Amino acid sequence: MHQRWYGSLAILLASAALPPAVGAEPTSRPNVVIFLADDLGYGDLGCYGHPRIQTPNLDAFARQGVRLTQCYAASGVCSPSRSAILTGRTPHRTGVYTWIAEGSEVHLRTSEITLPKLLRQAGYTTAHVGKWHLNGEFNDPSQPQPHDHGYDHWMGTQNNAAPSHRNPVNFVRNGRPVGPLEGFSAILVVDEAIDWLTNKRDRSKPFFLAVWTHEPHLPIETDPQFQEPYADLDEDFRQHHGNVTQLDHAFGKLLKALDQLGVADTTFVFFTSDNGPEGDGTKNRTRGSTGGLRGRKRAMYEGGIRVPGIARWPGHIKPSTTTDTPVIGSDLFPTVLAICGAKLPTDRVIDGVNVIDVLSGKATEVSRPIPLYWRLNMAPHNLHLAMREGDWKILASQDFSKVELYNLRADPKESNDLSRQEPERTAAMTERLRRLNAEIEREGPDWWKRLNPSGGLVPKKK
């Protein structure tokens, strides 16, 4: 796959303006579900090779559609990845640089044009359920809330379910605190989605539904029934592995509801995760798997950003297929807009590209005017930047004093740094990354300059 970055902003904007679908009336357009797990590793599902974790619903879902072997989150942590899905833009353009601490000034600004807002303008009804994590002042008029970004209905939390996945007390529905709930987060979130689909949505319109679960993010608590398959393991493994199975059960429950409502065949469903697994994988309940990839959550190595990705759209995506074409979370924005007949914004840089032909098997390559790019100032090893062009990936420190280069086709585990063996390629990619990073940094606000030592944003002063 040939990739190239053009320095001219005019060229970038022109190339981003994909034509909308032609002639589609709202009633003939597909429904859309984006299901986002939290801290789910690339190797955490049965269909991605985990030897123990049972995920029968997601495994069956993969057989019904296309499984992506090189699916990427737009960041190594949660909030930035979420902003990219909703805007199609790399997080540093939007100002959502890292996870957003409660009380922080950082938020997804209303100057950004979001997917639900555009779809609602195109005749869709919209809902968000689950984790939000795109503002520091949650359910506070001082910052935009889900309804300000185009959602007709929403129920969510600022960050994690509290005190844990079990019996959470911090959900808010359409601006009103819900109060204590009984049950486990993923199932509660899906139950809300099903209730909206069944009883509250405008059935004269197609729907866009975002389901963003907390599982398997800490603090993990798992229903005992989902721990039973792992009874021979210690409690940390039982809790973590069971938590993924709990997530799988919730996903299956949602798919069953789509079947019962008679909309499964007309609904595009995309399942993915916001970043790689938490911790080092050896202690506590952070037992997620990267599938052997290097690095974990917060890292710019593959284990921190490569995640599961599965798509189903009956009649358009062939069952039991796979693709190894790289796809990133920001691609969902132009892809969903294209299949729904909504126009792509032409007044700003859109980093993602329409990948529906890749998902449907009509293409094995995609042209990217802007390379795949990641930046996270809290990344381990002082490698804060990464960029991928074709099979080649470069990682660099913020000041470019340290650079590593890998060929991901030959070395997906990033074990052989080729920066010294490939000096010309290294120099050329370093310069392109330097230019791209500077252009992106100029566009976004400078909240990132106030990172605290742990990587979170310093809360604003009251």
C-alpha positions in Angstrom: 0.0 0.0 0.0 1.5 3.3 -1.1 1.0 6.2 1.4 2.0 9.8 1.1 1.6 13.0 3.1 1.1 16.2 1.3 2.2 19.3 3.1 -0.3 21.6 1.5 -3.4 22.1 3.6 -5.5 22.8 0.5 -4.6 19.4 -1.0 -5.5 17.7 2.3 -8.8 19.3 2.5 -9.6 18.6 -1.2 -8.6 14.9 -0.8 -10.7 14.6 2.3 -13.9 15.6 0.6 -15.3 12.2 -0.3 -18.6 12.3 -2.3 -21.6 11.2 -0.3 -23.8 8.3 -1.3 -26.2 9.3 -4.0 -30.0 9.0 -4.0 -30.5 7.3 -0.6 -33.6 8.2 1.2 -33.5 7.9 5.0 -35.7 4.9 5.1 -33.3 3.0 2.7 -30.1 3.9 4.6 -28.5 1.5 6.9 -28.8 1.7 10.7 -25.4 1.9 12.4 -24.1 0.5 15.7 -20.5 1.3 16.9 -19.7 -1.0 19.9 -16.6 0.1 21.7 -14.9 -2.0 24.5 -12.6 -0.4 27.0 -9.0 -1.7 27.4 -9.7 -4.9 25.4 -6.4 -6.3 24.1 -5.8 -7.5 20.6 -5.5 -11.0 21.8 -8.4 -11.1 24.3 -11.1 -12.7 22.1 -11.4 -16.3 21.0 -11.5 -15.3 17.4 -8.2 -13.5 17.9 -6.5 -16.6 19.3 -7.0 -16.4 23.1 -6.5 -19.9 24.4 -9.0 -19.6 27.3 -11.3 -16.7 27.2 -14.7 -17.7 26.0 -16.3 -15.1 23.6 -18.9 -17.2 21.7 -21.0 -14.2 20.5 -18.1 -12.2 19.2 -16.6 -15.3 17.6 -19.9 -15.9 15.8 -20.1 -12.3 14.8 -16.7 -12.6 13.2 -17.9 -15.5 11.2 -20.9 -13.3 10.0 -18.6 -10.5 8.7 -15.1 -9.4 8.3 -12.3 -9.6 11.0 -9.6 -7.0 10.8 -6.1 -8.2 11.6 -4.6 -4.7 11.6 -7.2 -2.6 13.3 -5.9 0.4 15.2 -7.2 2.7 17.9 -6.3 6.3 17.3 -4.4 6.5 20.6 -2.9 4.3 23.4 -5.5 5.6 25.9 -9.3 6.1 25.9 -10.5 9.7 25.5 -8.4 10.5 22.4 -9.5 7.3 20.7 -13.1 8.2 21.3 -12.7 11.7 19.9 -11.2 10.2 16.7 -14.2 7.9 16.1 -16.6 10.8 16.4 -14.7 13.4 14.4 -12.5 11.4 11.9 -9.6 13.6 13.1 -6.4 12.6 14.9 -6.9 13.5 18.6 -4.2 16.3 18.7 -6.2 18.3 16.2 -9.3 18.2 18.5 -7.4 18.9 21.7 -8.3 15.6 23.3 -4.7 14.6 23.8 -5.0 12.0 26.6 -7.4 10.6 29.2 -9.5 13.4 30.6 -9.3 13.8 34.4 -12.5 14.7 36.2 -12.7 18.4 36.5 -10.3 19.1 33.6 -10.8 21.9 31.2 -10.3 19.5 28.3 -13.3 18.5 26.4 -14.5 17.7 22.9 -15.4 21.2 21.7 -18.5 22.0 19.8 -16.3 23.5 17.0 -15.7 19.9 16.1 -18.3 18.3 13.8 -19.3 15.0 15.1 -20.7 11.9 13.5 -24.0 11.8 15.4 -24.5 15.5 14.6 -24.1 15.0 10.9 -26.2 11.9 10.9 -29.0 13.6 12.7 -28.9 16.4 10.1 -29.2 13.6 7.5 -32.4 12.2 9.0 -31.1 9.8 11.6 -32.2 9.3 15.2 -29.2 9.0 17.6 -28.3 7.5 21.0 -25.2 7.0 23.1 -25.0 4.6 26.0 -22.1 3.8 28.3 -18.8 5.5 29.0 -18.4 9.1 27.6 -15.1 10.4 28.8 -15.0 13.4 26.4 -15.1 16.1 29.0 -13.8 16.9 32.5 -17.0 18.5 33.7 -19.6 15.8 33.1 -23.3 16.7 33.2 -22.3 20.3 33.7 -23.4 23.1 31.3 -19.9 24.6 31.5 -18.8 22.0 28.9 -20.5 20.2 26.0 -22.4 17.0 26.9 -23.5 14.2 24.6 -26.6 16.0 23.5 -24.5 18.9 22.4 -22.7 16.6 20.0 -25.8 15.3 18.3 -27.3 12.6 20.5 -31.1 12.6 20.9 -30.8 10.2 23.9 -27.9 9.3 26.1 -27.0 7.5 29.3 -23.4 7.4 30.5 -20.6 8.1 32.9 -17.8 10.6 32.8 -15.1 7.9 32.9 -15.4 4.6 34.8 -18.4 2.9 36.3 -18.3 3.5 40.0 -17.6 2.0 42.4 -17.0 -0.7 39.9 -18.9 -2.7 37.1 -21.1 -4.1 39.8 -24.1 -2.0 40.9 -22.8 1.3 39.6 -24.2 4.6 41.0 -22.8 7.2 38.7 -24.8 6.9 35.5 -26.6 10.0 34.1 -29.5 9.8 31.6 -30.3 12.9 29.5 -28.9 15.2 32.2 -30.5 13.5 35.2 -28.6 11.2 37.6 -30.0 7.7 37.4 -29.0 6.7 40.9 -27.9 3.3 42.1 -28.4 0.4 39.6 -28.4 -3.3 40.2 -26.4 -5.5 37.9 -23.2 -5.3 35.9 -22.2 -2.4 33.7 -22.0 -3.9 30.2 -25.4 -5.6 30.6 -26.9 -2.4 32.1 -25.6 -0.4 29.2 -26.9 -2.8 26.6 -30.3 -3.0 28.4 -30.5 0.8 28.0 -29.7 0.5 24.3 -32.3 -2.2 23.8 -34.9 -0.1 25.7 -34.2 2.9 23.4 -34.3 0.7 20.3 -37.6 -0.9 21.3 -39.5 1.8 23.1 -38.0 5.3 22.6 -36.5 5.9 19.2 -38.3 7.4 16.3 -39.0 4.4 14.1 -39.6 6.5 11.1 -35.9 7.2 10.9 -32.8 5.0 10.6 -30.7 5.0 13.8 -27.1 5.6 14.9 -26.3 3.9 18.2 -23.0 4.2 20.1 -22.5 1.5 22.8 -19.4 2.2 24.8 -18.9 -0.3 27.6 -16.6 0.0 30.6 -15.5 -3.7 30.4 -12.8 -4.8 30.8 -11.4 -1.5 32.3 -10.6 -1.4 36.0 -12.1 -1.5 38.6 -13.2 -4.9 37.3 -16.1 -6.8 39.0 -17.6 -9.8 37.2 -20.9 -11.7 37.6 -20.0 -15.1 39.2 -21.8 -16.9 36.3 -19.2 -15.6 33.9 -16.3 -16.5 36.2 -17.4 -20.2 36.2 -15.5 -21.2 33.0 -12.3 -20.1 34.7 -12.8 -21.9 38.1 -9.3 -23.5 37.9 -7.6 -20.1 37.7 -6.8 -17.7 40.5 -9.2 -14.8 41.3 -7.4 -12.2 39.2 -7.7 -14.4 36.1 -11.3 -15.4 36.9 -12.3 -11.8 37.3 -10.5 -10.5 34.1 -11.4 -13.4 31.8 -14.9 -13.5 33.1 -15.2 -9.8 32.5 -14.4 -10.2 28.8 -17.0 -13.0 28.7 -19.5 -10.7 30.5 -18.8 -8.1 27.7 -19.3 -10.8 25.1 -22.7 -11.8 26.7 -23.8 -8.1 26.6 -22.8 -7.8 22.9 -24.7 -11.0 22.1 -27.8 -9.7 23.9 -27.7 -6.6 21.7 -27.4 -8.6 18.5 -30.3 -10.7 19.5 -32.4 -7.6 20.0 -31.5 -6.4 16.5 -32.7 -9.7 15.2 -35.9 -9.6 17.2 -36.6 -6.0 16.0 -36.1 -7.1 12.4 -33.3 -4.7 11.7 -30.2 -6.9 11.8 -30.1 -7.2 8.0 -30.2 -3.5 7.5 -27.7 -2.5 10.2 -23.9 -1.9 9.9 -22.3 -3.0 13.2 -18.6 -2.3 14.0 -17.0 -3.7 17.2 -13.6 -2.5 18.4 -11.6 -1.3 21.5 -10.2 2.1 22.5 -6.6 0.9 23.2 -4.6 -2.1 24.4 -4.8 -3.9 27.7 -3.9 -2.3 31.1 -1.0 -3.1 33.3 1.8 -5.6 32.6 -0.4 -8.6 32.4 1.2 -10.4 35.3 -0.6 -9.1 38.4 -3.9 -7.9 39.7 -6.9 -8.0 37.4 -5.0 -6.6 34.4 -4.6 -9.9 32.6 -5.4 -8.7 29.1 -3.5 -10.1 26.1 -1.8 -8.3 23.2 -1.6 -11.5 21.3 2.2 -11.4 21.5 2.5 -7.8 20.3 5.0 -5.5 22.0 3.8 -2.9 24.5 0.5 -2.4 26.2 -1.9 0.5 27.0 -0.1 3.9 26.8 2.6 2.6 24.4 3.1 3.6 20.8 4.1 0.0 20.1 1.5 -2.3 18.4 0.3 -3.8 21.7 -0.8 -0.4 22.8 -2.7 0.6 19.7 -3.6 -2.5 17.7 -7.0 -3.8 18.7 -9.8 -6.1 17.7 -12.0 -4.9 14.8 -15.0 -6.7 13.4 -17.6 -5.5 11.0 -20.9 -6.9 9.8 -23.3 -5.6 7.2 -25.4 -8.3 5.6 -25.5 -8.2 1.8 -22.5 -5.8 1.7 -19.8 -7.5 3.8 -19.0 -11.1 3.0 -19.2 -13.5 5.9 -16.1 -15.3 7.3 -13.6 -13.0 5.7 -10.5 -11.2 7.0 -8.5 -8.2 5.9 -5.0 -7.2 6.8 -5.3 -3.7 5.4 -4.6 -1.2 8.2 -7.8 0.5 9.5 -7.9 3.1 12.3 -10.7 4.4 14.5 -10.9 7.7 12.7 -11.8 5.8 9.5 -15.2 5.1 11.0 -16.3 8.8 10.5 -15.9 9.0 6.7 -17.0 5.4 6.2 -20.2 5.7 8.1 -21.0 9.0 6.5 -20.5 7.5 3.1 -22.7 4.5 3.6 -25.4 6.6 5.2 -25.5 9.2 2.5 -24.3 12.1 4.6 -21.8 14.7 3.4 -18.2 14.8 4.7 -17.1 18.2 6.0 -14.8 20.0 3.6 -13.8 22.9 5.8 -11.2 21.0 7.9 -8.7 18.2 7.7 -10.2 14.7 8.0 -7.5 12.2 8.8 -9.6 9.1 8.4 -10.6 7.6 5.0 -13.6 5.7 3.7 -12.7 2.0 4.1 -16.0 0.3 3.1 -14.5 -1.2 0.0 -11.8 -2.8 2.2 -14.4 -4.1 4.6 -16.6 -5.5 1.8 -13.6 -7.2 0.0 -13.8 -4.9 -3.0 -10.3 -3.5 -2.3 -7.2 -4.7 -0.6 -5.6 -1.2 -0.4 -6.7 2.2 0.6 -5.1 5.5 -0.4 -4.2 7.7 2.6 -3.3 11.3 1.9 -2.3 11.6 5.6 -0.4 8.7 7.1 -1.5 6.8 10.2 -0.3 8.9 13.1 -0.3 8.6 16.9 0.9 10.8 19.6 0.7 10.3 23.4 2.9 12.3 25.7 2.6 9.7 28.5 3.8 6.8 26.3 6.5 4.6 27.9 10.1 4.6 26.9 9.9 8.3 25.9 8.6 7.3 22.5 5.7 9.7 22.2 5.1 9.7 18.4 4.5 7.1 15.8 3.6 7.1 12.1 2.9 4.3 9.7 3.4 4.3 5.9 2.7 1.0 4.2 4.5 -1.7 6.1 6.9 0.8 7.7 6.4 2.3 11.1 8.6 4.9 12.8 8.5 5.8 16.5 10.1 8.9 17.9 10.6 10.8 21.1 9.0 14.3 21.4 12.3 16.0 20.5 13.2 13.4 17.9 16.4 12.5 19.7 15.4 8.9 19.8 13.9 7.1 16.7 13.1 3.5 16.0 12.0 1.9 12.7 10.2 -1.3 12.0 8.8 -3.3 9.1 5.5 -4.6 10.4 5.0 -7.1 7.6 8.3 -8.9 8.5 8.3 -8.0 12.2 4.8 -7.4 13.7 6.2 -7.8 17.2 8.6 -4.9 16.6 11.7 -6.8 17.8 14.2 -5.6 15.2 14.8 -1.9 15.1 16.0 -1.1 11.5 16.7 2.6 11.9 20.5 2.1 11.5 20.2 -0.5 8.7 17.8 1.8 6.8 19.3 5.3 7.3 17.8 6.9 4.2 14.3 5.6 5.0 14.7 6.6 8.6 15.7 10.1 7.7 12.9 10.6 5.2 10.2 9.2 7.5 11.6 11.2 10.5 11.3 14.4 8.4 7.7 13.6 7.3 6.7 12.8 10.9 8.3 16.0 12.1 6.4 18.1 9.5 3.1 16.2 10.1 3.4 16.6 13.9 4.1 20.3 13.6 1.1 20.8 11.3 -1.2 18.9 13.7 0.1 20.7 16.7 -0.5 24.1 15.2 -4.2 23.3 14.7 -5.1 22.1 18.1 -5.3 24.0 21.4 -2.3 23.8 23.8 -3.9 22.0 26.7 -1.2 19.3 26.3 1.4 21.7 27.7 -0.2 21.3 31.1 0.1 17.5 31.4 0.7 16.4 35.0 3.5 13.7 35.6 1.1 10.8 35.3 -0.1 12.0 31.9 -3.5 13.2 32.9 -4.6 16.8 32.2 -4.2 19.2 35.1 -7.8 20.0 36.4 -8.8 23.6 35.9 -9.0 25.8 38.9 -12.4 26.3 40.4 
